[in-house]
């Protein structure tokens, strides 16, 4: 994580409210939220409320659930972790936000009294955003960030959609991590365009930096990163690679990440006779991930839907060109100088892109790719945009002209 201390001059008092937030038990969970906190800490005196679902310690191992021991801190920033009751598989899902708010009320009251926050920044519309809305109660303005699935998956039932719309309506500012997400927040969720702004996620620029890769003459080395779930399109990538190899491409693929789709993907790898070419690396920490990126020639994202794409930005920051899909967030991220975009769920198009990339890989200026990633998504740039929003909200003003330019 990166602490950028040159973002701002004046100090604000803020509360980040996020269910997804790193903990000793899950150090990678919600890392993108923590990076925003660290990117703005020079301008904002932060407190963090990171609710966790209640899991009895004696059952955590049996249920294969992480056990978060209690309050801690993020590089000196206090993090409180109230426990809220929750049932699996979204049973009684509409009760989660109220339960989360009730469990956090004691911490919130203490922060109100001792910290006197100017605003709350909630991450994800439901349940975190809806819980923060209840805590704020109209007395403290709140900002809500939409990261992708928190909009789409929570619109599928009327009661869930009602929570989303109430949260969007009450927010002082709605932050979306991509332009497509902002358009959908307005069209699907009823967000006010005048209070909706696009601010991308940031990344750890001290760790993900340009890597000078030696010339490589062997197979084209592909790498992909993400949770192994259906929406990420790893099955599409495996099928595309299988087609490309059968058409003469010499390539290998490293898949970084864990998740419920692994068994199905391993079977698909075998079905496409790719066992000698595809490696499952599992979930990796940032240092190990950096090693995989440094060894690769191209990063591939085959997502069916992607709110942003932090893994894409991290790859670009090391100078790695990218092949991705027109799936939302990548539409904004990947320029023609950075790589290629193809249609989602199109095995043939992705296979063709893989085959063509083997001939054009050397044309990309990897150092320039890394420089652009830092300029567009580095903590200093993203942090300044967020601080502008916080100042606007605290002053009770409308979004400034430079913020409007990003909408």
C-alpha positions in Angstrom: 0.0 0.0 0.0 1.1 3.5 -0.7 0.9 6.6 1.5 1.0 9.7 -0.7 1.6 12.7 1.4 1.6 15.5 -1.2 -2.1 15.4 -2.2 -3.5 18.3 -0.2 -3.0 21.1 2.2 -6.2 21.5 4.4 -7.3 18.8 6.7 -10.8 17.2 6.7 -12.3 14.7 9.1 -13.8 11.6 7.4 -15.1 8.1 8.1 -14.7 5.3 5.6 -17.4 2.7 5.9 -16.7 -0.5 4.1 -17.5 -4.2 4.5 -14.7 -5.0 2.1 -11.5 -3.9 3.9 -8.2 -5.6 4.6 -7.7 -7.4 7.9 -5.0 -9.7 9.3 -7.2 -12.6 8.4 -7.9 -11.4 4.8 -5.1 -9.0 3.9 -6.2 -8.7 0.2 -9.9 -8.1 0.8 -11.0 -4.7 -0.2 -7.5 -3.6 -0.8 -8.7 -1.0 -3.4 -10.6 0.8 -0.5 -7.6 0.9 1.7 -5.5 2.3 -1.2 -8.0 5.2 -1.5 -7.8 5.9 2.3 -4.0 6.0 2.1 -4.0 8.1 -1.0 -6.0 10.8 0.8 -4.7 10.6 4.3 -2.5 13.8 4.0 -5.8 15.8 3.5 -8.2 13.7 5.6 -8.0 12.6 9.2 -9.6 9.2 8.7 -11.4 6.7 10.9 -12.5 3.4 9.4 -15.6 1.4 10.3 -15.2 -2.1 8.6 -18.1 -4.3 9.7 -17.5 -8.1 9.6 -20.1 -10.9 9.6 -20.4 -12.6 12.9 -18.7 -16.0 12.9 -18.1 -17.7 16.3 -14.4 -18.5 16.7 -15.0 -22.1 17.3 -16.9 -22.5 14.1 -14.7 -20.4 11.8 -12.4 -23.2 10.9 -15.2 -25.7 10.4 -17.1 -23.3 8.1 -13.9 -22.3 6.4 -14.6 -18.6 7.2 -12.0 -16.1 8.3 -12.1 -15.0 11.9 -11.3 -11.3 12.5 -10.2 -10.9 16.0 -11.1 -7.3 16.7 -10.2 -3.7 16.0 -6.9 -2.8 14.5 -5.4 -0.1 12.3 -4.3 0.7 8.8 -0.8 2.2 9.0 -1.8 4.1 12.1 -5.4 4.9 11.0 -7.9 3.4 13.5 -10.1 0.6 12.1 -13.1 -0.6 14.2 -14.8 -3.9 13.2 -18.3 -4.2 14.6 -19.8 -7.7 14.1 -23.2 -8.1 12.4 -25.4 -11.1 12.0 -25.9 -12.5 8.5 -27.3 -15.6 6.9 -25.6 -17.4 4.0 -26.7 -17.2 0.4 -28.5 -13.9 0.7 -31.3 -15.3 2.9 -33.2 -12.4 4.4 -30.8 -10.1 2.5 -32.9 -6.9 3.2 -32.1 -7.3 6.9 -28.4 -7.1 6.4 -28.0 -3.3 6.0 -30.2 -2.5 9.1 -28.3 -5.2 11.1 -25.0 -3.7 10.0 -26.1 -0.2 10.9 -27.2 -1.4 14.4 -24.0 -3.2 15.0 -21.9 -0.1 14.0 -24.0 2.4 15.9 -21.9 2.3 19.1 -18.7 2.9 17.1 -20.4 5.6 15.1 -21.6 7.5 18.1 -18.1 7.4 19.6 -16.6 8.7 16.4 -19.2 11.4 16.2 -18.4 12.6 19.7 -14.6 12.3 19.5 -13.8 12.8 15.8 -16.7 15.1 14.6 -16.5 13.9 11.0 -17.3 16.1 8.1 -18.5 13.3 5.9 -18.8 9.5 5.5 -17.4 7.7 2.4 -19.2 4.3 2.0 -17.9 1.8 -0.5 -20.5 -0.4 -2.3 -24.2 0.4 -2.5 -25.5 -2.5 -0.5 -25.2 -3.4 2.3 -22.4 -0.9 3.3 -23.9 2.1 1.5 -27.4 1.5 2.8 -26.0 1.0 6.4 -24.0 4.2 6.2 -27.1 6.1 5.0 -28.9 4.9 8.1 -26.0 6.0 10.4 -25.7 9.4 8.8 -29.4 10.0 9.2 -29.2 13.3 7.3 -26.9 14.9 10.0 -23.6 14.1 8.2 -23.3 14.0 4.4 -22.2 10.8 2.8 -20.4 9.9 -0.4 -21.0 6.4 -1.9 -18.7 4.6 -4.3 -20.0 2.1 -6.8 -17.5 -0.5 -7.7 -19.5 -2.7 -10.1 -21.4 -5.7 -9.0 -22.9 -3.8 -6.0 -25.1 -2.0 -8.6 -26.0 -4.9 -10.9 -26.5 -7.8 -8.5 -28.6 -5.6 -6.1 -31.1 -4.5 -8.8 -32.5 -8.0 -9.4 -35.2 -7.8 -6.7 -37.6 -4.9 -6.0 -36.7 -4.8 -2.3 -33.0 -4.7 -3.0 -33.4 -2.2 -5.8 -35.3 0.1 -3.4 -32.4 0.1 -1.0 -30.0 1.0 -3.9 -32.2 3.8 -5.1 -32.6 5.2 -1.6 -28.9 5.2 -1.1 -28.2 6.9 -4.5 -30.9 9.5 -3.9 -29.5 10.4 -0.4 -25.9 10.6 -1.4 -24.2 14.0 -1.6 -22.0 12.5 -4.4 -22.0 9.2 -6.2 -18.5 8.1 -7.2 -18.3 5.5 -10.0 -15.0 3.8 -11.0 -15.8 3.8 -14.7 -17.8 5.8 -17.2 -20.1 2.8 -18.1 -20.8 2.3 -14.4 -21.8 6.0 -14.1 -24.2 5.7 -17.0 -25.8 2.6 -15.5 -26.0 4.2 -12.1 -28.1 7.0 -13.6 -30.2 4.8 -15.9 -30.8 1.8 -13.6 -30.4 3.3 -10.1 -31.8 6.8 -10.6 -28.6 8.6 -9.6 -28.6 12.3 -10.2 -26.2 13.0 -13.1 -25.2 16.4 -11.5 -24.0 14.5 -8.4 -22.4 11.6 -10.1 -18.7 11.6 -10.9 -16.2 9.1 -12.4 -13.1 8.6 -10.3 -11.1 5.4 -10.9 -9.5 3.1 -8.3 -5.9 3.6 -7.5 -3.1 1.1 -6.9 0.1 0.7 -4.8 2.5 2.7 -7.0 5.5 2.0 -4.6 5.1 -1.7 -5.3 3.7 -2.0 -8.9 6.3 -0.2 -10.9 8.0 -0.5 -14.3 9.8 -3.8 -14.7 12.4 -3.9 -17.5 11.8 -7.4 -19.1 14.7 -9.0 -20.9 14.1 -10.1 -24.5 12.3 -13.4 -24.7 12.2 -15.8 -27.6 10.2 -18.7 -26.3 6.4 -19.2 -26.0 4.2 -16.2 -25.6 3.7 -16.0 -21.8 0.2 -15.0 -20.8 -0.9 -14.1 -17.2 -4.3 -13.4 -15.8 -5.4 -12.5 -12.3 -8.8 -12.6 -10.5 -11.2 -14.6 -8.4 -12.1 -17.8 -10.2 -15.8 -17.0 -10.7 -18.0 -17.2 -13.8 -18.2 -13.5 -14.4 -14.4 -13.2 -14.8 -14.5 -15.3 -18.0 -11.6 -17.6 -17.3 -13.5 -20.3 -19.2 -13.6 -18.1 -22.3 -9.8 -17.5 -22.0 -9.0 -21.2 -21.7 -11.2 -22.0 -24.8 -9.6 -19.2 -26.7 -6.1 -20.3 -25.8 -7.0 -23.9 -26.9 -8.2 -22.7 -30.3 -5.1 -20.5 -30.7 -2.7 -23.3 -29.8 -4.5 -25.6 -32.3 -4.0 -22.9 -34.9 -0.2 -22.8 -34.2 0.3 -20.4 -31.3 3.1 -21.4 -28.9 1.9 -19.9 -25.6 1.6 -20.6 -21.9 -0.9 -19.2 -19.4 -0.5 -18.6 -15.6 -3.8 -18.1 -13.8 -3.5 -16.2 -10.5 -6.4 -16.4 -8.1 -8.6 -18.8 -6.2 -12.3 -19.5 -6.2 -15.2 -21.9 -6.8 -14.6 -22.3 -10.5 -11.1 -23.9 -10.2 -12.2 -27.5 -10.5 -14.4 -26.7 -13.6 -11.5 -24.7 -15.1 -9.0 -27.5 -14.5 -11.4 -29.9 -16.3 -11.6 -27.4 -19.2 -7.8 -27.2 -19.4 -7.6 -31.0 -19.7 -10.4 -31.0 -22.3 -8.5 -28.6 -24.4 -5.2 -30.6 -24.0 -3.6 -27.6 -22.3 -2.3 -29.2 -19.1 1.3 -28.6 -20.1 0.6 -25.0 -20.9 -1.6 -23.7 -18.1 -0.5 -23.3 -14.5 -2.9 -22.5 -11.6 -0.9 -20.3 -9.2 -3.6 -19.8 -6.6 -4.2 -16.6 -4.7 -0.9 -14.7 -4.3 0.2 -11.8 -2.2 1.4 -8.7 -3.9 5.1 -9.6 -4.0 4.5 -13.0 -5.5 2.0 -11.5 -7.9 4.7 -9.0 -9.0 7.0 -11.9 -9.8 4.3 -13.5 -12.1 3.7 -10.1 -13.9 7.5 -9.6 -14.4 7.8 -13.0 -16.1 4.9 -12.4 -18.5 4.7 -10.9 -22.0 1.0 -9.9 -21.9 -1.8 -9.7 -19.3 -5.2 -11.0 -20.4 -8.6 -10.2 -18.9 -11.6 -12.1 -20.4 -14.3 -10.7 -18.0 -17.9 -10.8 -19.0 -18.5 -7.7 -16.8 -15.9 -5.6 -15.0 -16.7 -2.6 -12.9 -13.1 -1.3 -13.1 -10.1 -3.6 -13.3 -7.4 -3.0 -10.6 -5.5 -6.0 -11.8 -5.3 -4.5 -15.3 -4.0 -1.3 -13.9 -1.4 -3.1 -11.8 -0.2 -5.0 -14.8 0.0 -1.8 -16.9 1.9 -0.1 -14.1 4.7 -2.7 -14.5 4.8 -2.0 -18.3 2.8 -5.1 -19.3 0.6 -4.7 -22.4 -3.0 -6.0 -22.0 -5.6 -7.8 -23.9 -9.0 -7.2 -22.3 -12.7 -7.2 -23.1 -15.2 -4.4 -23.7 -16.8 -5.2 -20.4 -17.1 -1.8 -18.6 -14.0 -0.7 -16.7 -11.5 -1.9 -19.2 -13.1 0.3 -21.9 -11.7 3.3 -20.1 -8.4 1.8 -19.1 -6.9 0.1 -22.2 -5.9 2.4 -25.0 -4.5 1.3 -28.4 -1.0 2.1 -27.0 -1.6 -0.2 -24.1 -3.0 -3.2 -25.8 -6.2 -4.6 -27.4 -9.9 -4.8 -26.5 -12.2 -7.5 -27.9 -15.9 -8.3 -27.4 -16.7 -10.2 -24.2 -17.8 -13.9 -24.5 -16.3 -14.1 -28.0 -13.9 -17.0 -28.0 -13.0 -16.5 -31.7 -12.2 -12.8 -31.2 -10.0 -13.5 -28.2 -8.3 -16.4 -29.9 -7.5 -14.2 -32.9 -6.2 -11.5 -30.6 -3.9 -13.9 -28.8 -2.5 -15.2 -32.1 -2.0 -11.7 -33.5 -0.4 -10.4 -30.3 2.6 -12.8 -30.7 3.7 -10.8 -33.7 3.0 -7.3 -32.3 4.2 -7.6 -28.7 7.5 -6.1 -29.4 5.9 -2.9 -30.8 4.6 -1.8 -27.4 6.7 0.7 -25.4 6.5 -0.9 -22.0 8.1 2.0 -20.1 5.5 4.4 -21.7 2.7 2.0 -20.7 3.9 2.1 -17.1 4.2 5.9 -17.1 0.7 6.4 -18.4 -0.7 4.0 -15.8 0.9 6.0 -13.0 -0.2 9.4 -14.5 -3.8 8.2 -14.9 -4.3 5.9 -11.8 -1.5 6.7 -9.4 -2.4 7.7 -5.8 -1.5 11.3 -6.2 -3.8 11.8 -9.2 -6.7 9.7 -7.8 -6.2 11.1 -4.3 -6.5 14.7 -5.5 -9.8 13.9 -7.3 -11.2 12.3 -4.1 -10.1 15.2 -1.9 -11.8 17.6 -4.3 -15.1 15.7 -3.8 -14.6 15.7 0.0 -14.1 19.4 0.1 -17.1 20.0 -2.1 -19.3 17.8 0.1 -18.0 19.4 3.3 -18.7 22.9 2.0 -22.2 21.9 0.8 -21.3 23.0 -2.7 -22.0 21.4 -6.1 -19.4 19.5 -7.9 -16.6 21.7 -9.2 -15.9 22.3 -12.9 -12.9 20.0 -13.0 -15.0 17.2 -11.4 -17.7 17.8 -13.9 -15.2 17.2 -16.7 -14.8 13.6 -15.6 -18.5 12.8 -15.7 
